[in-house]
Amino acid sequence: MIKCVTFDLDDTLWAVDPVIRQANQSLWQWLEMNAPLFTAMHEVSDMAEGSELRRSLLEKYPEIAHSLSLIRIKLLERGCVAAGYSEAEAINLAERAFEVFMQGRHQVELFEHAQAALEQLRQQGYLIGALSNGNADVSQTLVGHLFDFQYNADTVGSAKPEPEMFQQALHHTGLRPEQVVHVGDHPINDVQAARQLGIWTVWVNLPGQEWPQPAVADHTVQCLSQLPAAVEGLKGRAAQRATL
């Protein structure tokens, strides 16, 4: 019997790009006031994924590639040193700046029906977990009280589609893969990775999201209002499979 539903967060329960843009703006305003040498040398776009500054940083520190938090902290730290701050000043500024960014990081706007779907799944008796490559702490969002546990790339040490995050969730709950449903938007990181471990999958393919290749999931929803029924349907399939 299915007993647990795990969720990806970014672009599954909320759109991540607007959140990051706003968090970066708040970060930049703080840096202009507290680290003017940094903002004189860099631009807001240097914070973005795919920027030349981030690429060169990861070439030098490939061991932090799994962690969006470590990447951002190191980027701020090294950027401050390059701008003329001492090592001690750079470390202090990077830590304080990251705190400002993370405050904005959690100002998420949930997709329509996201909270209602989570509440219904809780009422139906499922454990609810978060498994995210991002660095959001779900407990600091509006729906944090609906989650029983969470893991992300920072805490696990590797990112999906590597299996460790799913495996830690299974170990934490004491459940077998066939007792868990994973819900996510990414065809590879969420759907394929979970299916390879024997976990049931629901692909959240909301309007406006474009993927070059569709996910091969056990169920697909195009609105989060469909999610509780999708999980119940998989529960029935799991029960039938158990009797074979």
N, C-alpha and C positions, 0 to 999 in steps of 0.2 A: 504493500500500500504506500502511496506517495504521502510523505509527511512533512516535506520541506520545500520551499520555493526560494531560490536565490536570484538576485537581480544584479545585472550591470546597472550603473547609475547614469553616467553621462550619455546623453542622446537616447536613453531608454526611459528614464523617468523625468528628465528635463533636458532642454537644449543647452549644450555646454558653451558654444561659441559666444553668445551674448554675455554669459557669466564671466568668461575669461576676459573679454574686451573691457567690461566694466571694472573688473578687479585690476587689470593692468592700468587703467586710467587712474584709479585710486592710488595704486602703487607709484605711478609716475608723479602724481601731485605731491606725494610724500617725499619722493626722491628729490624733487625740485627744491623743496624746503630744507631737506636734511642732508642731501648729498649732491649739491649743485655741480661739483666737478664731474660726477657720473653723467648727469643729464646734459652737460655741455659737450660731452664726448660721444654719447650714444643717443639712440632714438627709441621710441616706444616699440617700434617694429622689431628691434633687436631682442625683445622678450618673447617673440612669437616662435612657435614651432616651425622649423625649417629655415630660420634665419642663419645667416653666415656665422654670427657670433655663437649660436648654439651648436652648429655643425663643428666649428673648430674646437669648442669646448669638449664635445663628445669624442673627438679624435684624440684629445689629450687625456680624457678621463672616461674611457669606455666602460669602466666598472660601475658607473652610476646611470647607465642608459635606461635601466628599468624604472628609475625613480624620478617622477616629475618634480618632486619636492627637492631632492638633492641637486638636480639639474639647475633649477631656478636659484637655489641658494648659492651654488658654486658660480653660476653666471653673475650674480650680483656681487659676490665676493671678488672674483677675478676682475670684473669690470671696474670695481672701485679701486683695486690695486693699480690697474692700468691707467686710471684717471688721476692717480697721484696720492691716494690715501695709503697710510701705513697698513701693514698686515692686520694689526690689532683693530684699527679703525674700520677696515674693510669687513672683517668678521662681524664686528658689532653692528655695522650698518646693514649688512646682508641679513642678519638674524631679525633685526627690527623691521626691515622692509618686507621680509617674508611674512611676518605676522600681519602686516597691513594687507598684503595680497590675500592671505588666507581668510581674513575677515570678509573680503569681497567675494572670495571663492564660494562661500556658503550662502550667498544671497541668490538662491536659485528660484526660478519660477517653474513650478511643476507643470508637466503636460496635462491637458484636460483628462480627467478621470483617473489620474495616477493615484491620488490619495484615496479615493473611493475604492479603487481596485485593491490597494494594499489593506485597507480596513476590512473589506469583504473576505480576503484571504485569511486575515487574522481571525475573523469571526468563524470561518470554516475550520479553524484549528491547526493551520499550517504554521510551522516555524518559518520565519522570514529572515533571510540573510542578504548581505551586500557583498558582491565580488567585483571589484573595480580596478582597472589599470590607472585611473585617475587618483588624485590625492585628496578628494573631498572626504570629510568625516561625516558620514550620514547622520550621526547623532547630533550634529550641529545644524541640521536642516529641519524643515517643518514636519517631516515624516520620520524623524529619528526615533520617536517613541514606538513606532510600529515594527522596528527591526530588533531581532534577537541577537544578531552577531554581524560582524563585518570583517573582511580582509581586503587589502589592496596591495599593489605592487611594492609599496614601501615596507609594509609589515612582513610580507612573504619573502621578498628578495628576488622575485621574478614576476614578469607580467604575462597575462594571457596572450597567446594561446598555450604557453607552457602550462603543464598540468598542476603545478604545486598549489595554486590558489584553490582549485577545486578539491584537491586532495586534503588540504587543511580543513576545508569546510566539512568534508565527509568525516574526517577524524574528530572534529569538534562536535558534530552532531551524533556521531556513532551510527550513522546510517550507511546503507549500501547505495551505490550509484542509482539503481532503479527505484529508489525511494525519494529521489530528488528531481525537481524540475528547475532548470536554469532559464532565465528570461533575459534576453539581450538584443541589441540592435546590430551587432557586428557578425557577419557571416562566418568569419574565421575565428576571431578571438572569443566569441561567445558560443555560437552554434556548433561549429565543427569541433572546437576544443572540448566542449562538454559531451558531445555525442561520442567522441572517441573514447571517453571514459565510461560510457554506458549511462550517462545522465540524460533524462528527458529534456527536450528543448522547446522553447517558444521563441520564435523570431518576431521581434517588434519592428515591423517594417512600416513606419508611419508615413503618411503623405508628405512629400517634400524631401525625403531621404532617397538618395540615389546610390545604387551599388552596381558595379560592372557585372557582377555575377550574383544571382539570388542565393540565399541560404537554403540548404537542405535540412529543414527543421522538422520536428514532429508535429508542430502546429505553427501557424503564422497568424498574427493579429495586425490589423491596420488601425486599431483604436484601442486604447487601454481599457475601455469599458468591456471589451471582449475577453479580457484576460482571465477573470475568475471562471468563466464557463470553459475556456480552453484548458485550464488546469484540471477542472473536474472531468473533462473529456479524457484527458491523459490518465487520470486516476482510474477511470473505467477501463481504458486499454491496458493499464498495468495490471489490474485485477484479472482481466481475461487472460493475459499472458501468463500470470502466475498459476492459473488452473490448467494450462496446457502441459 
